[in-house]
Amino acid sequence: MVAFLVFLVVVGVMAWVLYSAIRQVRGGQGRTQVPRLDLSRTGRLSAWLLGAIAVLYMLRASVVIVPAAHVACVYDPLMGGIQNYTLPEGLRFIFPWCTAEIFRTQTQEYTMSIAAKEGAVIGDDSIRCETNEGLKVLLDLTVLFHIDPQRAPELWRKLGADYNYLFVRPAARERIRMVVARYSIQEVYSSQRTKIEEELTEELRKPFANEGLVLEQILLRNVQYAHQEFAQAIGEKQARQQQVITERRNLERAEFEKRATINQAKGEARSIALRAQTLAQNPEVVTYDMAQKVGPRVRRAYLSEGTVPLPRAGGGR
């Protein structure tokens, strides 16, 4: 509205200066017209200076620089308010009486955390939820989203520039409580955390889209028990469970080693039995084996079954 009033003032000043100039020209031609205002040189200079300042202000009000990864929405009071188009990044021009609101289209994050200086709100901003057992937990949550560039005027019209506090924050806090109430505290703390993130993301995707926002992902960053005593009890329970798992693995390893030893002994026994059977069926193998062992030390040996000739060192018999 201020820019529009300045525009009217500038138009009036320029019309007055033009009218004064026309009257001066007519007066120089000897035509007597309606008595004109006698302006001093200082007055005329001031009028021109005022006009120049007003024109510069109008030009400044007409230029909009849209940064990279942003869009600009235009509010035109003469055309019904917020317009349904957006201005892309770069140097853009609008009417002097219009105003522009710039929105970021890159990924934005809104964090609610128990840490004092980590989230969007200073202090403990964690979300207090109840599980299906009625137990209370404190959750840290991060919402990743971005503005739909084509629907930025709708977002501005419905929520304004403070969409984080008017929609993102209350919607995420309300929905996470509903989702966590379906799970046990053990599932929230460990095994089902990823499933909770996915379920929460899918349930919030449509409400975000209705406001002109595109939900990318919700991250369940930290889970803490509301009561320290219960947290300690859960920790001890998990430690005992881990110990049971370790002992079970040790027993399985010992059983495996036992079976391996038994199998090895059975294999050796079968090998001995097979060798004994072979020797019993082929007695000459014993004679040959004995000859191989005593051959390097004697030249001739007499056995009960006969004589086994052995080679000499020089190659004779």
Summary of the structure (lengths in Angstrom):
residues: 317
radius of gyration: 47.2
end to end distance: 130.8
largest distance: 166.8
contacts: 810
relative contact order: 0.07
helix: 53%
strand: 22%
